[in-house]
Amino acid sequence: MIVCTFFMIYAKKALRDRRIPFEITAPLEPFYSESNMEYLKEAEQQVKDGQVVVKTIEELEAMEFE
């Protein structure tokens, strides 16, 4: 009974306002977070300064299980 009442209120408001009666939002993509952007700038500077580490795919796969 409560679900039916809720749906009727929701449906009337949606029809009257011609939109859903609530806002749908999603968090920003974590890739673009301030902390990650700072990390990427630091990494870019390290590459420019020649401070890079080269690993084979086998070495990277072995690190996955450490």
N, C-alpha and C positions, 0 to 999 in steps of 0.2 A: 504494500500500500504506500509506503514512504517513497519507494522508487517511482511509482506512478505519479505521485504528487510532484516529486522533483522534476521528472521529465516534462510534465505539463507546464510547470513554471519556466523551465529551461526553453521549451519549445515556443511558448508565448513571447518570451523576451527575445529570442533569436528572430522570430518572425517580425516582431515590432521594430527591432533595431536593425534588421537585415544584416546581422553579423553574429558570430558566436559571442556569448556574453562573458567571455574571459579572455585573457591574453596568454598566448603561447610563446614562451621564450626558451632559449637554450643558452647554456654558458658559452662564452667565447672559446674558440678552438685553442686548446692548451699550447699548441705550437706557437701561437702569437702572444703568449703571456709575456709580461715584462721581464720576468726572470729568465725565460728561455731566450728572448731576444738579446739580453745582455750576454748570456752564455754563447750565443752564436757570434756576436761581435768579438768576444774574446777569442773564440776558435778561429775566426777569420784572421784576426791579427797574428795569432800563432802561426798560421799557414804562411802569411806574408813574411814573417820573421824567420821562416824555415824551421820552426819548432814543431815538426810533425813526426808521428810514429807510423811506420808502415808495418802492417800485419797481413799475413796470408789468410785466406778464407778458413783454412784448417786451424790456424791459431785463434781466430775469432770464434769458431765453433767450439774449440776446447775451452775457451773462457766462459762460454755460456753455462757450463756445468760446474764451474768453480764455486 
